[in-house]
Amino acid sequence: MEKEQLEKLGKLSRQEKFEIVQFLWDTIAKERNGISFPTEHQRIINERLERIRSGNGKFKSWEEILIKYKPV
C-alpha cells in the first residue's frame, strides 16, 4: 500500500476506521485456512484444551485478571 493511501486512511473518521477494520477481519477469517503458525503454538493449544476437557483446566475471573494486569 502506498504512503498516500495510508495517509487517506488516517484521515477517516473513527467510525469509518472501525468499519474498515471489521471488513479486514472478516476477510482474514474467510481466508484463514491458508494461515500457518508454529507447531509449538498448536501443541500449547492442544494441551490447554485437553486440560479443560479432562476437568483440570484452571480459570481466573475477569476481576482477577484486571487486578493482576492493572496499568500502573
ZADRENKE-775305 format. One record per residue: residue number from 1; residue in one letter; chain; x, y negated, z of N, C-alpha, C in turn. Coordinates in Angstrom, 2 decimals, padded with zeros to 5 digits. Atoms other than C-alpha are relative to their C-alpha. Layout:
<recs>
n|res|chain|n.px|n.py|n.pz|ca.px|ca.py|ca.pz|c.px|c.py|c.pz
NUM|a|A|X|Y|Z|X|Y|Z|X|Y|Z
...
</recs>
This chain:
<recs>
n|res|chain|n.px|n.py|n.pz|ca.px|ca.py|ca.pz|c.px|c.py|c.pz
1|m|A|000.84|001.16|000.00|000.00|000.00|000.00|000.89|-001.24|000.00
2|e|A|-000.80|001.21|000.13|001.31|-003.41|-000.91|-000.23|-000.95|001.18
3|k|A|000.05|000.94|-001.11|002.03|-006.13|001.64|-001.23|-000.91|-000.12
4|e|A|001.14|000.89|000.23|-000.64|-008.37|000.09|-001.32|000.68|000.40
5|q|A|001.20|-000.74|-000.37|-003.28|-005.68|000.53|-000.12|000.13|001.52
6|l|A|000.00|-000.10|-001.45|-002.29|-005.18|004.17|-000.36|-001.33|000.65
7|e|A|000.32|001.32|-000.54|-002.48|-008.91|004.81|-001.49|-000.29|-000.12
8|k|A|001.44|000.18|000.18|-006.02|-008.96|003.40|-000.77|000.81|001.04
9|l|A|000.66|-000.83|-001.02|-006.98|-006.11|005.71|000.10|-000.67|001.37
10|g|A|-000.21|000.66|-001.28|-005.53|-008.05|008.64|-000.93|-001.18|000.22
11|k|A|000.89|001.16|-000.10|-007.88|-010.95|007.90|-001.48|000.38|000.12
12|l|A|001.40|-000.43|-000.12|-011.05|-008.86|008.04|-000.51|-000.20|001.42
13|s|A|000.59|000.11|-001.33|-013.47|-009.21|010.91|000.25|001.30|000.77
14|r|A|-000.19|-001.18|-000.84|-013.20|-006.80|013.81|-000.96|001.12|-000.43
15|q|A|000.99|-001.00|000.42|-016.40|-005.04|012.69|000.42|000.66|-001.32
16|e|A|-000.45|-000.56|001.28|-015.06|-004.62|009.15|001.18|000.95|000.20
17|k|A|-001.14|-000.86|-000.28|-011.83|-003.17|010.54|-000.45|001.33|000.60
18|f|A|000.54|-001.23|-000.58|-013.80|-000.67|012.64|-000.63|000.88|-001.07
19|e|A|000.63|-000.76|001.08|-015.77|000.35|009.57|001.04|000.69|-000.88
20|i|A|-001.07|-000.60|000.81|-012.57|000.95|007.61|000.66|001.15|000.76
21|v|A|-000.61|-001.06|-000.81|-011.05|002.96|010.47|-000.91|001.23|000.02
22|q|A|000.94|-001.12|-000.02|-014.20|005.09|010.69|000.01|000.73|-001.33
23|f|A|-000.06|-000.60|001.33|-014.13|005.66|006.94|001.26|000.83|-000.17
24|l|A|-001.26|-000.73|000.13|-010.47|006.68|007.07|000.00|001.28|000.83
25|w|A|000.07|-001.20|-000.83|-011.03|009.09|009.99|-000.89|001.05|-000.64
26|d|A|000.91|-000.96|000.65|-013.96|010.65|008.15|000.67|000.69|-001.18
27|t|A|-000.67|-000.63|001.15|-011.88|011.21|005.02|001.13|000.91|000.45
28|i|A|-001.06|-000.86|-000.53|-008.98|012.60|007.05|-000.59|001.31|000.53
29|a|A|000.64|-001.20|-000.56|-011.33|015.01|008.84|-000.42|000.97|-001.11
30|k|A|000.41|-000.86|001.12|-012.60|016.32|005.50|001.20|000.69|-000.64
31|e|A|-001.20|-000.52|000.65|-009.03|016.90|004.28|000.91|000.76|000.96
32|r|A|-000.90|-000.53|-001.02|-007.62|018.37|007.48|000.51|001.41|-000.27
33|n|A|-000.46|-001.37|000.29|-007.28|021.87|006.01|001.44|000.02|-000.50
34|g|A|-001.36|000.04|000.54|-004.04|020.79|004.35|001.03|-000.51|000.99
35|i|A|-000.92|000.56|-000.99|-002.52|019.37|007.52|000.66|001.13|000.78
36|s|A|-000.70|-001.00|-000.80|000.13|021.42|009.23|000.61|-000.68|001.22
37|f|A|-000.64|000.52|-001.20|001.57|020.97|012.68|000.88|001.10|000.57
38|p|A|-000.96|-000.98|-000.51|004.32|022.67|014.64|-000.67|001.21|000.67
39|t|A|000.55|-001.21|-000.61|003.66|026.26|015.72|000.03|-000.08|001.52
40|e|A|-000.06|000.18|-001.46|004.69|025.24|019.24|-001.28|-000.68|000.51
41|h|A|001.25|000.67|-000.39|001.65|022.93|019.38|-001.16|001.00|000.01
42|q|A|001.07|-001.00|000.07|-000.63|025.77|018.30|000.12|000.99|001.16
43|r|A|-000.20|-000.92|-001.12|000.91|028.05|020.94|-000.54|-000.61|001.30
44|i|A|000.46|000.68|-001.21|000.21|025.49|023.67|-001.53|-000.07|000.02
45|i|A|001.47|000.06|000.09|-003.38|025.02|022.48|-000.59|001.37|000.30
46|n|A|000.51|-001.36|-000.23|-003.93|028.78|022.40|000.10|000.41|001.46
47|e|A|-000.17|-000.32|-001.42|-002.54|029.18|025.93|-001.05|-000.70|000.84
48|r|A|000.99|000.76|-000.77|-004.81|026.46|027.27|-001.41|000.53|-000.23
49|l|A|001.32|-000.56|000.28|-007.86|027.87|025.53|-000.19|001.34|000.71
50|e|A|000.08|-001.29|-000.68|-007.09|031.31|026.95|-000.23|-000.18|001.49
51|r|A|000.22|000.28|-001.43|-006.85|029.88|030.48|-001.45|-000.41|000.26
52|i|A|001.40|000.43|-000.16|-010.25|028.23|030.01|-000.92|001.21|-000.12
53|r|A|000.85|-001.18|000.22|-011.82|031.44|028.63|000.06|000.99|001.17
54|s|A|-000.18|-000.96|-001.09|-010.41|033.51|031.48|-000.46|-000.56|001.35
55|g|A|000.45|000.61|-001.24|-011.72|031.07|034.09|001.12|-000.57|000.84
56|n|A|-001.15|000.51|-000.75|-008.24|029.96|035.14|000.41|-001.41|-000.40
57|g|A|-000.31|001.37|000.41|-008.35|026.55|033.50|-000.18|-000.95|001.16
58|k|A|000.09|001.00|-001.06|-007.76|023.61|035.81|-000.32|-001.34|-000.64
59|f|A|000.46|001.25|000.57|-009.54|020.37|035.16|000.05|-001.11|001.04
60|k|A|000.03|001.17|-000.87|-009.43|016.87|036.60|-001.18|-000.86|-000.42
61|s|A|001.09|000.92|000.31|-012.26|014.41|036.85|000.59|-001.23|-000.69
62|w|A|-000.44|001.21|000.67|-012.08|011.24|034.81|000.54|-000.99|001.03
63|e|A|-000.45|000.89|-001.06|-011.70|009.31|038.07|001.43|000.34|000.43
64|e|A|-001.36|-000.41|-000.36|-008.60|011.35|038.99|001.02|-000.44|-001.05
65|i|A|-000.89|000.39|001.09|-007.06|010.64|035.62|000.23|-001.50|000.02
66|l|A|-000.14|001.45|-000.03|-007.77|006.93|035.88|000.89|-000.47|001.13
67|i|A|-000.83|000.36|-001.14|-006.16|006.77|039.31|001.47|000.28|-000.31
68|k|A|-001.38|-000.39|000.27|-003.04|008.60|038.16|000.65|-000.89|-001.06
69|y|A|-000.59|000.75|001.12|-002.56|006.58|034.97|-000.44|-001.45|-000.03
70|k|A|000.43|001.38|-000.10|-003.81|003.22|036.20|001.16|-000.92|-000.40
71|p|A|-001.07|000.94|000.41|-001.87|000.42|034.46|000.47|-000.84|001.19
72|v|A|-000.58|000.77|-001.09|000.44|-001.49|036.74|000.05|-001.47|-000.32
</recs>
